[in-house]
């Protein structure tokens, strides 16, 4: 029987060099609408403003096919949250004019690489092939204004349309909610330090699907 491991990690570790997420081609496309995305942001912000400072926010669990000591992670369950959180990090980074502050949040989107450790630069999340180039060019390259100016109805996949709509609503919510960049940075810091995801991983596809089902 394949070994199954589980652990609860803050987003700072979820979006780190320990995980290199890939959405397999057999998974459904990115499907979250502005309803799910809006609820996620509102829940996060309400907790951020009103919670006990000793409490953490739980974002659910994800299921991965992953070998020990290998960051490559095929996502069996969790792509909607991972993709939406990446969009949110991209908008936070885009909203910060200070280059150091912006680079901190870009690091949760793209592995900048560490040459001395043999770690190559790469995006932390690769979505389904048909939509990945679009996601990389606009979200992971922080071309947020260009992305939000696109017409969702003119896209050739619903996943691309959802990426645009969700970027639009998240960008608007960031603008409407926070008075200045310091407030945006503080919210981003809350996300990476105080928001947690449970990771369940196994090297076996069969075990991963059994956990998911």
ZAMARGU-4260 file (C-alpha; in steps of 0.2 Angstrom, whole numbers, plus 5000, padded with zeros to 4 digits):
<rodrens>
0) 5000/5000/5000 | 5007/5017/4995 | 5012/5029/5009 | 5000/5043/5012 | 5006/5059/5021
5) 4997/5074/5027 | 5002/5090/5035 | 4995/5108/5038 | 5005/5122/5030 | 5004/5141/5029
10) 5003/5148/5012 | 5021/5154/5013 | 5026/5136/5012 | 5012/5130/5000 | 5019/5142/4988
15) 5037/5138/4990 | 5050/5128/4982 | 5044/5113/4991 | 5030/5111/4979 | 5029/5113/4960
20) 5011/5111/4955 | 5005/5104/4939 | 4987/5101/4934 | 4986/5085/4924 | 4977/5085/4907
25) 4963/5074/4914 | 4958/5086/4926 | 4943/5098/4923 | 4947/5116/4917 | 4948/5130/4929
30) 4930/5133/4933 | 4928/5145/4948 | 4916/5159/4944 | 4916/5177/4952 | 4903/5170/4965
35) 4916/5157/4972 | 4930/5170/4971 | 4921/5184/4979 | 4915/5173/4993 | 4933/5167/4996
40) 4940/5185/4997 | 4926/5191/5008 | 4928/5177/5020 | 4947/5180/5020 | 4945/5199/5023
45) 4931/5196/5037 | 4942/5184/5046 | 4957/5196/5044 | 4948/5211/5051 | 4938/5202/5065
50) 4947/5187/5071 | 4956/5183/5086 | 4975/5187/5082 | 4979/5169/5089 | 4968/5160/5077
55) 4973/5154/5059 | 4961/5153/5044 | 4959/5136/5037 | 4958/5135/5018 | 4953/5116/5017
60) 4964/5102/5010 | 4972/5098/4993 | 4977/5081/4987 | 4993/5078/4977 | 5003/5064/4969
65) 5020/5068/4975 | 5036/5058/4979 | 5046/5062/4995 | 5059/5075/4992 | 5053/5079/4975
70) 5043/5096/4973 | 5034/5090/4957 | 5016/5089/4963 | 5001/5083/4952 | 4986/5091/4959
75) 4971/5079/4961 | 4961/5090/4971 | 4963/5109/4975 | 4967/5117/4958 | 4953/5129/4960
80) 4960/5136/4976 | 4978/5136/4970 | 4974/5145/4954 | 4963/5158/4963 | 4976/5161/4976
85) 4989/5163/4963 | 4978/5176/4954 | 4976/5185/4971 | 4994/5185/4975 | 4997/5192/4957
90) 4985/5207/4960 | 4993/5210/4977 | 5010/5211/4969 | 5004/5222/4955 | 4996/5234/4968
95) 5013/5237/4977 | 5024/5250/4969 | 5039/5247/4981 | 5050/5234/4971 | 5055/5224/4987
100) 5037/5223/4993 | 5032/5218/4975 | 5046/5205/4974 | 5040/5197/4990 | 5023/5192/4983
105) 5030/5188/4966 | 5040/5175/4974 | 5024/5166/4979 | 5019/5165/4961 | 5036/5161/4953
110) 5051/5152/4959 | 5065/5165/4955 | 5078/5151/4956 | 5094/5148/4967 | 5108/5145/4955
115) 5120/5138/4969 | 5106/5125/4974 | 5102/5120/4957 | 5085/5127/4958 | 5079/5134/4941
120) 5067/5149/4939 | 5049/5143/4935 | 5031/5146/4939 | 5025/5138/4955 | 5009/5132/4946
125) 5006/5125/4929 | 4988/5124/4924 | 4980/5113/4910 | 4990/5114/4894 | 4977/5123/4884
130) 4976/5138/4896 | 4993/5138/4904 | 5001/5150/4891 | 4988/5163/4894 | 4989/5160/4913
135) 5008/5162/4913 | 5008/5177/4901 | 4995/5187/4910 | 4994/5181/4928 | 5012/5175/4932
140) 5020/5189/4922 | 5009/5202/4932 | 5001/5209/4917 | 4986/5213/4927 | 4979/5229/4919
145) 4980/5220/4902 | 4972/5205/4909 | 4957/5214/4917 | 4954/5224/4901 | 4951/5209/4891
150) 4934/5204/4886 | 4929/5187/4894 | 4916/5183/4881 | 4929/5184/4867 | 4940/5170/4874
155) 4942/5152/4866 | 4940/5143/4883 | 4929/5146/4898 | 4944/5144/4909 | 4952/5159/4901
160) 4936/5169/4903 | 4935/5164/4922 | 4953/5169/4925 | 4949/5186/4917 | 4932/5188/4927
165) 4941/5183/4943 | 4955/5194/4941 | 4943/5209/4938 | 4933/5206/4954 | 4949/5203/4964
170) 4957/5219/4958 | 4941/5229/4961 | 4939/5222/4979 | 4958/5226/4983 | 4955/5244/4976
175) 4938/5246/4986 | 4944/5237/5002 | 4961/5245/5006 | 4965/5263/5008 | 4984/5262/5004
180) 4998/5250/4999 | 5003/5247/5017 | 4986/5240/5020 | 4987/5229/5005 | 5004/5223/5011
185) 4997/5219/5028 | 4983/5209/5021 | 4995/5199/5010 | 5006/5196/5025 | 4991/5189/5034
190) 4987/5177/5019 | 5005/5170/5019 | 5007/5168/5038 | 4990/5165/5045 | 4981/5155/5031
195) 4983/5136/5031 | 4980/5122/5019 | 4981/5103/5023 | 4991/5094/5010 | 4988/5076/5008
200) 5001/5067/4997 | 5005/5050/4990 | 5016/5044/4976 | 5002/5033/4969 | 4989/5039/4957
205) 4977/5026/4963 | 4979/5031/4981 | 4977/5049/4977 | 4961/5046/4968 | 4955/5034/4982
210) 4958/5049/4995 | 4949/5061/4983 | 4934/5050/4981
</rodrens>
